[in-house]
Amino acid sequence: MRVTRAILLPAAMLAMSLGAAARAQDLSGGVELATDESRRGLSWSDGRAVASADALVAIGAAEASVRIVSLRSASRHAGADAVADLELGAATDAGPFRLRGHVAAHLFTGARERMDYVELGARASYTLGPLQLGAGAVYAPSQRAIGGDNLYLFASANAGIPATPISVSATLGRSTGSTDDPLRAARLRPLGDYTDWRLGMEYNQFPFTIGLDYVGTNLAHGPGTSPFADLGNSGDRVVARVRLAF
């Protein structure tokens, strides 16, 4: 894999995060193996298993994180070998709600062409005992790499099962947006606007986490007109994952 900006920038950010963490004493991270890299119901790894590593540093209300995932020449991202997700976020409390905003950059390495893009997001959550409810939006402004703009709206719920290390979760999302280039827009919306869902169960006994997710979309199967659509890996599936945290 050639060294590109998608590797150098995450490495630099991680180094800065580690330096800040030494002062802030609030660093976390881990490594993970999963049977698929599924985001919003779409496979980012052609339905193949992936490995990832991540780190997060929190300084007061602010957070900085980096996650690097192997993509194994994913067709959705023009044959990219890996993606680095860089995120800066901040959170605050407003009455009973927790509010968080972030900006994220997705940088790809090994792709046949420039595939990087950025997103902005906001989320509100409410906690009641072991139950947490949330809703939010993630918006990618119009960019050539995604053939227009993209808006993702979602609602989520997760709850720990009392007296056990097990939690359950559910997410429902809707992707919409405008299209400038139909071929590239199919990266994030293979057949236009669509709905996705995720139901999950997680066993967490630090430092290990084992998860099982059922993910799906209302997208039809079949051949797509875009080389980025990868419709064969845009339907229902079960994703298993195991994580070692530090």
Backbone torsions as a table, in degrees:
resi	resn	phi	psi	omega
1	MET	NA	126.4	-177.6
2	ARG	-75.3	150.6	179.4
3	VAL	-81.2	120.9	-180.0
4	THR	-131.5	-178.6	178.2
5	ARG	-57.2	-32.3	-178.3
6	ALA	-65.6	-18.5	175.9
7	ILE	-100.5	-40.9	-176.8
8	LEU	-65.2	-42.4	-179.2
9	LEU	-65.3	-46.5	176.8
10	PRO	-60.4	-39.0	179.6
11	ALA	-63.0	-42.2	178.7
12	ALA	-64.9	-42.7	-179.1
13	MET	-65.9	-39.0	179.3
14	LEU	-64.7	-39.6	178.2
15	ALA	-62.8	-42.4	178.3
16	MET	-65.5	-38.6	179.3
17	SER	-62.9	-41.0	179.7
18	LEU	-65.5	-38.1	177.5
19	GLY	-65.4	-42.6	178.1
20	ALA	-65.9	-37.4	-178.3
21	ALA	-64.4	-33.3	178.4
22	ALA	-60.4	-31.8	178.2
23	ARG	-86.3	-39.5	-175.1
24	ALA	-85.3	-18.8	-179.3
25	GLN	55.6	41.5	178.9
26	ASP	-145.4	71.3	-178.6
27	LEU	-117.5	136.7	175.3
28	SER	-141.3	164.2	179.7
29	GLY	175.6	-170.5	-179.9
30	GLY	173.4	179.8	175.1
31	VAL	-126.8	152.1	-173.7
32	GLU	-146.9	146.8	169.9
33	LEU	-118.4	137.2	-179.5
34	ALA	-142.2	154.0	-179.7
35	THR	-77.6	-10.6	179.1
36	ASP	-165.5	151.8	170.7
37	GLU	-101.3	92.3	-175.3
38	SER	-102.9	125.4	177.2
39	ARG	-131.8	124.0	-179.0
40	ARG	54.7	36.3	178.0
41	GLY	81.2	-3.8	-178.9
42	LEU	-105.9	134.9	175.6
43	SER	-75.4	131.7	174.8
44	TRP	-98.5	3.5	-174.9
45	SER	-131.9	26.6	-179.2
46	ASP	57.4	31.1	178.2
47	GLY	75.2	11.7	-177.4
48	ARG	-102.8	160.3	-179.3
49	ALA	-65.8	150.2	-177.9
50	VAL	-135.2	161.9	170.8
51	ALA	-122.0	147.3	179.7
52	SER	-146.1	159.5	174.4
53	ALA	-139.6	145.4	-177.4
54	ASP	-147.3	159.0	175.6
55	ALA	-148.4	145.2	179.5
56	LEU	-138.7	136.0	174.2
57	VAL	-124.4	133.3	178.8
58	ALA	-114.2	132.4	176.5
59	ILE	-128.1	100.8	-173.7
60	GLY	63.7	-126.6	-178.9
61	ALA	-86.1	-6.0	-175.9
62	ALA	-97.7	151.2	178.8
63	GLU	-136.4	147.8	171.2
64	ALA	-134.3	135.1	-177.8
65	SER	-142.0	157.3	174.0
66	VAL	-139.1	138.0	174.7
67	ARG	-136.2	129.0	179.3
68	ILE	-116.8	127.6	-175.2
69	VAL	-127.1	134.7	172.8
70	SER	-73.8	135.3	-178.9
71	LEU	-113.8	-14.2	171.6
72	ARG	58.9	52.9	176.5
73	SER	59.6	47.8	-175.9
74	ALA	-64.3	129.5	179.2
75	SER	-67.7	-30.3	179.0
76	ARG	-61.1	-26.1	-176.3
77	HIS	-121.8	39.7	173.3
78	ALA	56.7	41.4	176.4
79	GLY	78.2	19.8	-178.1
80	ALA	-61.3	140.9	177.5
81	ASP	-83.5	-30.6	-175.9
82	ALA	-159.6	160.3	173.1
83	VAL	-129.7	140.7	172.9
84	ALA	-112.0	121.3	177.7
85	ASP	-100.0	113.9	177.6
86	LEU	-106.7	131.3	-176.5
87	GLU	-138.7	137.2	170.0
88	LEU	-118.8	130.4	-177.3
89	GLY	-143.7	166.3	177.0
90	ALA	-149.0	146.5	-177.1
91	ALA	-134.2	153.7	177.4
92	THR	-152.7	161.3	177.5
93	ASP	-98.9	139.6	175.4
94	ALA	-132.5	93.5	-174.6
95	GLY	64.9	-129.5	-179.6
96	PRO	-83.2	0.8	-174.7
97	PHE	-104.4	148.6	172.6
98	ARG	-106.9	121.9	-177.6
99	LEU	-110.4	137.9	-179.7
100	ARG	-142.3	137.5	174.6
101	GLY	-124.5	154.5	179.9
102	HIS	-154.9	161.9	168.9
103	VAL	-127.4	136.4	-176.5
104	ALA	-132.2	142.7	173.7
105	ALA	-118.2	133.3	177.5
106	HIS	-110.8	110.3	-173.8
107	LEU	-113.0	126.7	-172.8
108	PHE	-110.1	142.8	177.4
109	THR	-122.5	146.2	178.5
110	GLY	83.7	2.2	-179.4
111	ALA	-76.4	155.7	179.8
112	ARG	-71.5	-18.2	-179.6
113	GLU	-151.2	174.9	-178.0
114	ARG	-68.8	118.6	-175.8
115	MET	-122.5	3.1	-177.0
116	ASP	-66.5	145.7	173.3
117	TYR	-154.1	166.5	-177.6
118	VAL	-124.9	156.6	179.2
119	GLU	-138.9	155.4	172.5
120	LEU	-121.0	143.0	-177.8
121	GLY	-143.9	157.6	175.5
122	ALA	-145.0	146.1	-177.0
123	ARG	-147.0	143.8	172.7
124	ALA	-123.6	138.0	179.5
125	SER	-134.7	154.9	-179.2
126	TYR	-136.1	129.7	-177.2
127	THR	-111.7	131.2	177.6
128	LEU	-133.8	100.1	-176.1
129	GLY	61.2	-129.2	-179.8
130	PRO	-81.6	-2.3	-175.9
131	LEU	-101.2	132.9	174.5
132	GLN	-124.2	126.5	177.7
133	LEU	-110.2	143.4	-178.8
134	GLY	-147.1	159.4	175.4
135	ALA	-154.3	151.7	-178.7
136	GLY	-173.5	-174.1	-178.7
137	ALA	-144.8	144.3	174.2
138	VAL	-128.0	126.4	-175.3
139	TYR	-123.5	126.9	172.5
140	ALA	-104.6	111.3	177.6
141	PRO	-58.7	163.1	-178.4
142	SER	-56.8	124.8	-179.1
143	GLN	-144.6	146.0	-177.4
144	ARG	-60.3	-37.1	-174.7
145	ALA	-65.0	-22.7	179.9
146	ILE	-116.9	9.9	171.6
147	GLY	65.6	32.0	-179.0
148	GLY	141.4	-149.1	173.8
149	ASP	-115.2	170.7	-176.6
150	ASN	-148.9	131.9	178.4
151	LEU	-121.8	126.3	178.7
152	TYR	-117.2	119.4	176.1
153	LEU	-108.3	139.5	-176.3
154	PHE	-148.8	157.6	172.0
155	ALA	-133.5	143.3	-175.9
156	SER	-142.3	160.1	175.4
157	ALA	-148.2	139.5	172.5
158	ASN	-147.3	151.1	-175.7
159	ALA	-150.7	138.7	172.2
160	GLY	-85.4	141.5	176.2
161	ILE	-83.2	117.8	-174.7
162	PRO	-52.1	139.9	175.8
163	ALA	66.7	18.5	176.9
164	THR	-137.7	160.6	174.6
165	PRO	-88.0	20.5	-174.4
166	ILE	-106.5	138.9	174.4
167	SER	-131.8	155.4	178.0
168	VAL	-125.3	153.8	-176.3
169	SER	-149.5	159.9	176.6
170	ALA	-149.4	142.6	177.7
171	THR	-139.2	138.3	174.7
172	LEU	-127.4	129.2	-176.4
173	GLY	-135.9	161.6	179.7
174	ARG	-138.4	124.5	179.0
175	SER	-105.2	127.4	177.1
176	THR	-137.3	175.9	176.1
177	GLY	160.3	177.0	176.9
178	SER	-99.5	158.4	-174.9
179	THR	-125.0	122.4	172.1
180	ASP	-101.3	-36.5	-179.0
181	ASP	-131.2	103.0	-175.6
182	PRO	-57.5	-33.7	-179.1
183	LEU	-66.5	-46.3	-178.9
184	ARG	-76.1	-32.8	178.5
185	ALA	-61.2	-24.1	179.8
186	ALA	-68.7	-11.2	175.1
187	ARG	-59.4	-48.8	-175.6
188	LEU	-102.3	-19.2	177.7
189	ARG	-138.5	83.8	-170.4
190	PRO	-55.8	-35.7	179.1
191	LEU	-127.5	28.1	-175.6
192	GLY	96.1	-159.0	-176.9
193	ASP	-59.0	141.9	-179.9
194	TYR	-155.1	167.4	179.7
195	THR	-115.0	142.8	175.5
196	ASP	-131.5	162.5	179.5
197	TRP	-148.1	157.9	177.7
198	ARG	-146.8	131.2	172.3
199	LEU	-120.6	128.8	-174.1
200	GLY	-137.4	157.6	173.4
201	MET	-136.4	138.8	-174.2
202	GLU	-136.9	135.5	173.9
203	TYR	-109.7	120.9	-173.8
204	ASN	-124.8	110.8	175.0
205	GLN	-133.5	91.8	-171.0
206	PHE	-46.4	133.0	10.0
207	PRO	-94.4	9.7	-176.2
208	PHE	-102.1	142.5	172.5
209	THR	-132.9	132.3	175.9
210	ILE	-120.4	127.2	-176.7
211	GLY	-128.4	152.0	176.1
212	LEU	-138.4	122.5	-176.6
213	ASP	-125.1	138.2	168.0
214	TYR	-103.1	120.3	-178.3
215	VAL	-121.4	151.0	-179.9
216	GLY	-163.3	169.0	177.4
217	THR	-141.7	168.6	174.2
218	ASN	-96.2	18.6	178.6
219	LEU	-75.1	143.0	177.3
220	ALA	-78.2	149.1	175.5
221	HIS	-83.7	165.6	177.4
222	GLY	128.2	173.2	-179.1
223	PRO	-68.5	139.6	177.5
224	GLY	-100.5	164.8	179.3
225	THR	-90.5	-7.2	-179.1
226	SER	-112.3	140.6	176.4
227	PRO	-69.0	-11.5	-179.7
228	PHE	-97.9	-5.9	-171.6
229	ALA	-71.0	-43.3	-179.6
230	ASP	47.7	52.2	-176.4
231	LEU	-63.5	-25.0	178.0
232	GLY	-64.5	-18.0	178.6
233	ASN	-119.9	38.3	-178.5
234	SER	-124.3	18.7	-177.6
235	GLY	-116.9	-162.9	-176.5
236	ASP	-65.2	142.0	177.6
237	ARG	-164.5	164.6	173.7
238	VAL	-110.2	129.4	-179.0
239	VAL	-115.2	124.4	176.9
240	ALA	-107.0	146.3	-179.2
241	ARG	-150.3	151.1	175.5
242	VAL	-135.5	135.8	-172.6
243	ARG	-130.8	140.7	172.4
244	LEU	-115.4	115.4	-176.9
245	ALA	-97.1	158.7	174.4
246	PHE	-141.3	NA	NA
